Amino acid sequence: MAERKLFFKLDGQSPVAESLRVLRTNINFIDENEKRTVVVTSAIPKEGKSFIAANYAMSEAMVGKKVLLVDCDLRRPRAHSSFGIEDHHGLGEILLGGKNVEDAIVKEVEKNLDLLPTKHMEHNVTEILQSKKMVSLMKELQESYDLVVVDTAPLMVATDAAILSKVSDGVIFVNGYDMTSKKELMYAKEMLSSAGANLYGMVVNKVDNSGYGYGYKSHGYYNYNYKYYQDYIKEDK
């Protein structure tokens, strides 16, 4: 079994855990709906969007909500690793007609929290996520859960988050401190704005206790996402 990376469960009294509670509270203030679907994305890879998605989902499950975390990052699935489980067939097979929903969902990875994982897919991912079957699936999941958290690819890699924002109530945008350029952030924001996304706000991630960031500087801005895409999928090969 893989190592768990669910920080909220491992260290629930830390400043990071408290920040996740603040995130949960703020989203609840912004959106008072009893049921909601939240997309989590970032501008570039490695900003911690999957970490935020999993831990935000866990924070809501801990207060009694019935939560589903959906891994919609079919190019580089990561959600399963947060819970120490091996990668499973799941979302991709549902959308291609090879599995039904109930067989694909991993139940109770934590109390009140289910997971819909996926396997790596390289071709026609955007078209699959934009299909009528995906819209129908999201409606089905939304009826069954209080909260659906959707982990998507970075916006410099693909437009998936913008597409899925149309079937969500809001978007959490994760920004790794000192990792992206202003142009990259503006490009990502413009993509969400063009899709009519309801942007809940930005989570600034990877800031150390002294208030200074850690990680690495921006890759630089690209007018196209081909290089990001190639680097992103290459890591799983």
URRAUR-V978160 format. One record per pair of residues at least 24 apart in sequence whose C-alpha atoms are under 10 Angstrom apart, sorted by the first residue. I is the first residue (numbers start at 1). J is the second residue. If there is no record, write none. Layout:
# URRAUR-V978160
i:I j:J
i:I j:J
This chain:
# URRAUR-V978160
i:1 j:81
i:1 j:83
i:1 j:84
i:1 j:85
i:1 j:86
i:2 j:80
i:2 j:81
i:2 j:82
i:2 j:83
i:2 j:84
i:2 j:85
i:2 j:86
i:2 j:87
i:3 j:81
i:3 j:82
i:3 j:83
i:3 j:84
i:3 j:85
i:3 j:86
i:4 j:80
i:4 j:81
i:4 j:82
i:4 j:83
i:4 j:84
i:4 j:85
i:5 j:51
i:5 j:54
i:5 j:55
i:5 j:79
i:5 j:80
i:5 j:81
i:5 j:82
i:5 j:83
i:5 j:84
i:6 j:51
i:6 j:52
i:6 j:54
i:6 j:55
i:6 j:58
i:6 j:81
i:6 j:82
i:6 j:83
i:6 j:84
i:7 j:51
i:7 j:52
i:7 j:54
i:7 j:55
i:7 j:58
i:7 j:82
i:8 j:51
i:8 j:52
i:8 j:54
i:8 j:55
i:8 j:56
i:8 j:57
i:8 j:58
i:8 j:59
i:8 j:62
i:9 j:55
i:9 j:58
i:9 j:59
i:9 j:62
i:9 j:110
i:12 j:59
i:15 j:209
i:16 j:205
i:16 j:206
i:16 j:207
i:16 j:209
i:17 j:55
i:17 j:56
i:17 j:59
i:19 j:203
i:20 j:52
i:20 j:55
i:20 j:56
i:20 j:57
i:20 j:58
i:20 j:59
i:20 j:60
i:20 j:203
i:21 j:55
i:21 j:56
i:21 j:59
i:21 j:60
i:23 j:52
i:23 j:56
i:23 j:59
i:23 j:172
i:23 j:201
i:23 j:202
i:23 j:203
i:24 j:55
i:24 j:56
i:24 j:57
i:24 j:59
i:24 j:60
i:25 j:59
i:25 j:60
i:26 j:200
i:26 j:201
i:27 j:170
i:27 j:172
i:27 j:200
i:27 j:201
i:28 j:60
i:30 j:170
i:30 j:200
i:30 j:201
i:31 j:169
i:31 j:170
i:31 j:200
i:33 j:146
i:33 j:169
i:34 j:65
i:34 j:146
i:34 j:147
i:35 j:65
i:35 j:66
i:35 j:67
i:35 j:142
i:35 j:143
i:35 j:144
i:35 j:145
i:35 j:146
i:35 j:147
i:35 j:148
i:35 j:169
i:36 j:67
i:36 j:142
i:36 j:143
i:36 j:145
i:36 j:146
i:36 j:147
i:36 j:148
i:36 j:149
i:36 j:168
i:36 j:169
i:36 j:170
i:37 j:67
i:37 j:68
i:37 j:69
i:37 j:138
i:37 j:139
i:37 j:141
i:37 j:142
i:37 j:145
i:37 j:146
i:37 j:147
i:37 j:148
i:37 j:149
i:37 j:150
i:37 j:164
i:37 j:165
i:37 j:167
i:37 j:168
i:37 j:169
i:37 j:170
i:37 j:171
i:38 j:69
i:38 j:147
i:38 j:148
i:38 j:149
i:38 j:150
i:38 j:151
i:38 j:164
i:38 j:165
i:38 j:167
i:38 j:168
i:38 j:169
i:38 j:170
i:38 j:171
i:38 j:172
i:38 j:198
i:38 j:199
i:38 j:200
i:39 j:70
i:39 j:72
i:39 j:148
i:39 j:149
i:39 j:150
i:39 j:151
i:39 j:152
i:39 j:161
i:39 j:162
i:39 j:164
i:39 j:165
i:39 j:166
i:39 j:167
i:39 j:168
i:39 j:169
i:39 j:170
i:39 j:171
i:39 j:172
i:39 j:173
i:39 j:197
i:39 j:198
i:39 j:199
i:39 j:200
i:40 j:72
i:40 j:149
i:40 j:150
i:40 j:151
i:40 j:152
i:40 j:153
i:40 j:154
i:40 j:161
i:40 j:165
i:40 j:170
i:40 j:171
i:40 j:172
i:40 j:173
i:40 j:174
i:40 j:202
i:40 j:203
i:41 j:73
i:41 j:150
i:41 j:151
i:41 j:152
i:41 j:153
i:41 j:154
i:41 j:155
i:41 j:160
i:41 j:161
i:41 j:162
i:41 j:171
i:41 j:172
i:41 j:173
i:41 j:174
i:41 j:175
i:41 j:188
i:41 j:202
i:42 j:151
i:42 j:152
i:42 j:153
i:42 j:154
i:42 j:155
i:42 j:156
i:42 j:157
i:42 j:161
i:42 j:172
i:42 j:173
i:42 j:174
i:42 j:175
i:42 j:176
i:42 j:180
i:42 j:185
i:42 j:188
i:42 j:189
i:42 j:202
i:42 j:203
i:43 j:153
i:43 j:154
i:43 j:155
i:43 j:156
i:43 j:157
i:43 j:158
i:43 j:173
i:43 j:174
i:43 j:175
i:43 j:176
i:43 j:179
i:43 j:180
i:43 j:181
i:43 j:184
i:43 j:185
i:43 j:186
i:43 j:187
i:43 j:188
i:43 j:189
i:44 j:153
i:44 j:154
i:44 j:155
i:44 j:156
i:44 j:157
i:44 j:158
i:44 j:174
i:44 j:175
i:44 j:176
i:44 j:179
i:44 j:180
i:44 j:184
i:44 j:185
i:44 j:188
i:44 j:218
i:44 j:219
i:44 j:225
i:44 j:228
i:44 j:229
i:44 j:232
i:45 j:76
i:45 j:153
i:45 j:154
i:45 j:155
i:45 j:156
i:45 j:157
i:45 j:176
i:45 j:179
i:45 j:180
i:45 j:228
i:45 j:229
i:45 j:231
i:45 j:232
i:46 j:154
i:46 j:175
i:46 j:176
i:46 j:179
i:46 j:215
i:46 j:216
i:46 j:232
i:47 j:154
i:47 j:174
i:47 j:175
i:47 j:176
i:47 j:177
i:47 j:178
i:47 j:179
i:47 j:180
i:47 j:204
i:47 j:205
i:47 j:206
i:47 j:215
i:47 j:216
i:48 j:174
i:48 j:175
i:48 j:176
i:48 j:203
i:48 j:204
i:48 j:205
i:48 j:206
i:49 j:78
i:49 j:151
i:49 j:152
i:49 j:153
i:49 j:154
i:49 j:172
i:49 j:173
i:49 j:174
i:49 j:175
i:49 j:176
i:49 j:203
i:49 j:205
i:50 j:77
i:50 j:78
i:50 j:79
i:50 j:80
i:50 j:81
i:50 j:82
i:50 j:150
i:50 j:151
i:50 j:152
i:50 j:153
i:50 j:174
i:51 j:78
i:51 j:79
i:51 j:81
i:51 j:82
i:51 j:151
i:51 j:174
i:51 j:205
i:52 j:151
i:52 j:172
i:52 j:173
i:52 j:174
i:52 j:203
i:52 j:205
i:53 j:79
i:53 j:82
i:53 j:149
i:53 j:150
i:53 j:151
i:53 j:152
i:53 j:172
i:53 j:174
i:54 j:78
i:54 j:79
i:54 j:80
i:54 j:81
i:54 j:82
i:54 j:83
i:54 j:113
i:54 j:115
i:54 j:149
i:54 j:150
i:54 j:151
i:55 j:82
i:56 j:149
i:57 j:112
i:57 j:113
i:57 j:114
i:57 j:115
i:57 j:147
i:57 j:148
i:57 j:149
i:57 j:150
i:58 j:109
i:58 j:110
i:58 j:111
i:58 j:112
i:58 j:113
i:58 j:114
i:59 j:113
i:60 j:112
i:60 j:113
i:60 j:146
i:60 j:147
i:61 j:110
i:61 j:111
i:61 j:112
i:61 j:113
i:61 j:114
i:61 j:146
i:61 j:147
i:62 j:110
i:62 j:111
i:62 j:112
i:62 j:113
i:63 j:112
i:64 j:111
i:64 j:112
i:64 j:113
i:64 j:146
i:65 j:111
i:65 j:112
i:65 j:113
i:65 j:145
i:65 j:146
i:65 j:147
i:66 j:108
i:66 j:111
i:66 j:112
i:66 j:113
i:66 j:114
i:66 j:144
i:66 j:145
i:66 j:146
i:66 j:147
i:66 j:148
i:67 j:108
i:67 j:110
i:67 j:111
i:67 j:112
i:67 j:113
i:67 j:114
i:67 j:115
i:67 j:142
i:67 j:144
i:67 j:145
i:67 j:146
i:67 j:147
i:67 j:148
i:67 j:149
i:68 j:105
i:68 j:106
i:68 j:107
i:68 j:108
i:68 j:109
i:68 j:112
i:68 j:113
i:68 j:114
i:68 j:115
i:68 j:116
i:68 j:141
i:68 j:142
i:68 j:144
i:68 j:145
i:68 j:146
i:68 j:147
i:68 j:148
i:68 j:149
i:68 j:150
i:69 j:105
i:69 j:106
i:69 j:113
i:69 j:114
i:69 j:115
i:69 j:116
i:69 j:117
i:69 j:147
i:69 j:148
i:69 j:149
i:69 j:150
i:69 j:151
i:70 j:105
i:70 j:114
i:70 j:115
i:70 j:116
i:70 j:117
i:70 j:118
i:70 j:138
i:70 j:141
i:70 j:148
i:70 j:149
i:70 j:150
i:70 j:151
i:70 j:152
i:71 j:115
i:71 j:116
i:71 j:117
i:71 j:118
i:71 j:119
i:71 j:149
i:71 j:150
i:71 j:151
i:71 j:152
i:71 j:153
i:72 j:116
i:72 j:117
i:72 j:118
i:72 j:119
i:72 j:125
i:72 j:129
i:72 j:149
i:72 j:150
i:72 j:151
i:72 j:152
i:72 j:153
i:72 j:160
i:72 j:161
i:72 j:164
i:73 j:117
i:73 j:118
i:73 j:119
i:73 j:120
i:73 j:121
i:73 j:125
i:73 j:150
i:73 j:151
i:73 j:152
i:73 j:153
i:73 j:154
i:73 j:158
i:73 j:160
i:73 j:161
i:74 j:117
i:74 j:118
i:74 j:119
i:74 j:120
i:74 j:121
i:74 j:122
i:74 j:123
i:74 j:125
i:74 j:126
i:74 j:129
i:74 j:151
i:74 j:152
i:74 j:153
i:74 j:160
i:74 j:233
i:75 j:118
i:75 j:119
i:75 j:120
i:75 j:121
i:75 j:122
i:75 j:123
i:75 j:125
i:75 j:152
i:75 j:153
i:75 j:157
i:75 j:158
i:75 j:229
i:75 j:232
i:75 j:233
i:75 j:234
i:75 j:236
i:76 j:118
i:76 j:119
i:76 j:120
i:76 j:121
i:76 j:122
i:76 j:152
i:76 j:153
i:76 j:232
i:76 j:233
i:76 j:234
i:76 j:235
i:76 j:236
i:77 j:117
i:77 j:118
i:77 j:119
i:77 j:120
i:77 j:121
i:77 j:151
i:77 j:152
i:77 j:153
i:77 j:233
i:77 j:236
i:78 j:117
i:78 j:118
i:78 j:119
i:78 j:120
i:78 j:151
i:79 j:115
i:79 j:116
i:79 j:117
i:79 j:118
i:79 j:150
i:79 j:151
i:80 j:106
i:80 j:109
i:80 j:115
i:80 j:116
i:80 j:117
i:80 j:118
i:80 j:119
i:81 j:117
i:82 j:109
i:83 j:109
i:83 j:110
i:83 j:115
i:84 j:109
i:85 j:109
i:86 j:117
i:87 j:117
i:87 j:118
i:87 j:119
i:87 j:120
i:88 j:116
i:88 j:117
i:88 j:118
i:88 j:119
i:88 j:120
i:89 j:116
i:89 j:117
i:89 j:118
i:89 j:119
i:89 j:120
i:90 j:115
i:90 j:116
i:90 j:117
i:90 j:118
i:90 j:119
i:91 j:116
i:91 j:117
i:91 j:118
i:91 j:119
i:91 j:129
i:91 j:134
i:91 j:137
i:92 j:117
i:92 j:118
i:92 j:119
i:92 j:120
i:92 j:121
i:92 j:125
i:92 j:128
i:92 j:129
i:92 j:134
i:93 j:118
i:93 j:119
i:94 j:118
i:94 j:133
i:94 j:134
i:94 j:137
i:95 j:128
i:95 j:129
i:95 j:131
i:95 j:132
i:95 j:133
i:95 j:134
i:95 j:136
i:95 j:137
i:96 j:128
i:96 j:133
i:96 j:134
i:97 j:133
i:101 j:137
i:101 j:140
i:101 j:141
i:112 j:145
i:113 j:145
i:113 j:147
i:113 j:148
i:114 j:145
i:114 j:148
i:115 j:148
i:115 j:149
i:116 j:150
i:120 j:233
i:120 j:236
i:120 j:237
i:121 j:233
i:122 j:233
i:125 j:158
i:125 j:160
i:126 j:158
i:126 j:159
i:126 j:160
i:126 j:161
i:126 j:163
i:127 j:160
i:127 j:163
i:128 j:160
i:129 j:160
i:129 j:161
i:129 j:163
i:129 j:164
i:130 j:160
i:130 j:163
i:130 j:164
i:130 j:166
i:134 j:164
i:134 j:167
i:135 j:164
i:135 j:166
i:135 j:167
i:136 j:167
i:138 j:164
i:138 j:167
i:138 j:168
i:139 j:167
i:139 j:168
i:142 j:167
i:142 j:168
i:153 j:229
i:153 j:232
i:154 j:188
i:154 j:228
i:154 j:229
i:154 j:232
i:155 j:184
i:155 j:185
i:155 j:187
i:155 j:188
i:155 j:189
i:155 j:191
i:155 j:192
i:155 j:225
i:155 j:228
i:156 j:184
i:156 j:185
i:156 j:187
i:156 j:188
i:156 j:191
i:156 j:221
i:156 j:222
i:156 j:223
i:156 j:224
i:156 j:225
i:156 j:226
i:156 j:227
i:156 j:228
i:156 j:229
i:157 j:224
i:157 j:225
i:157 j:226
i:157 j:227
i:157 j:228
i:157 j:229
i:157 j:230
i:157 j:231
i:157 j:232
i:157 j:233
i:158 j:225
i:158 j:226
i:158 j:228
i:158 j:229
i:159 j:188
i:159 j:191
i:159 j:192
i:159 j:195
i:159 j:225
i:161 j:188
i:161 j:191
i:161 j:192
i:161 j:195
i:161 j:197
i:162 j:188
i:162 j:189
i:162 j:190
i:162 j:191
i:162 j:192
i:162 j:193
i:162 j:194
i:162 j:195
i:162 j:196
i:162 j:197
i:163 j:191
i:163 j:192
i:163 j:195
i:163 j:196
i:163 j:197
i:164 j:195
i:164 j:197
i:165 j:192
i:165 j:195
i:165 j:196
i:165 j:197
i:165 j:198
i:165 j:199
i:166 j:192
i:166 j:195
i:166 j:196
i:166 j:197
i:166 j:198
i:167 j:197
i:168 j:197
i:168 j:198
i:169 j:197
i:169 j:198
i:169 j:199
i:169 j:200
i:170 j:197
i:170 j:198
i:170 j:199
i:170 j:200
i:170 j:201
i:171 j:197
i:171 j:198
i:171 j:199
i:171 j:200
i:171 j:201
i:171 j:202
i:172 j:198
i:172 j:199
i:172 j:200
i:172 j:201
i:172 j:202
i:172 j:203
i:173 j:199
i:173 j:200
i:173 j:201
i:173 j:202
i:173 j:203
i:173 j:204
i:174 j:201
i:174 j:202
i:174 j:203
i:174 j:204
i:174 j:205
i:175 j:202
i:175 j:203
i:175 j:204
i:175 j:205
i:175 j:206
i:176 j:203
i:176 j:204
i:176 j:205
i:176 j:206
i:176 j:207
i:176 j:213
i:176 j:214
i:176 j:215
i:176 j:216
i:176 j:217
i:176 j:218
i:177 j:203
i:177 j:204
i:177 j:205
i:177 j:206
i:177 j:207
i:177 j:208
i:177 j:211
i:177 j:212
i:177 j:213
i:177 j:214
i:177 j:215
i:177 j:216
i:177 j:217
i:177 j:218
i:178 j:204
i:178 j:205
i:178 j:206
i:178 j:207
i:178 j:212
i:178 j:213
i:178 j:214
i:178 j:215
i:178 j:216
i:178 j:217
i:178 j:218
i:179 j:205
i:179 j:206
i:179 j:213
i:179 j:214
i:179 j:215
i:179 j:216
i:179 j:217
i:179 j:218
i:179 j:219
i:179 j:220
i:180 j:216
i:180 j:217
i:180 j:218
i:180 j:219
i:180 j:220
i:180 j:221
i:181 j:217
i:181 j:218
i:181 j:219
i:181 j:220
i:181 j:221
i:182 j:218
i:182 j:220
i:182 j:221
i:183 j:220
i:183 j:221
i:183 j:222
i:183 j:223
i:184 j:218
i:184 j:219
i:184 j:220
i:184 j:221
i:184 j:222
i:184 j:223
i:185 j:221
i:187 j:221
i:187 j:222
i:187 j:223
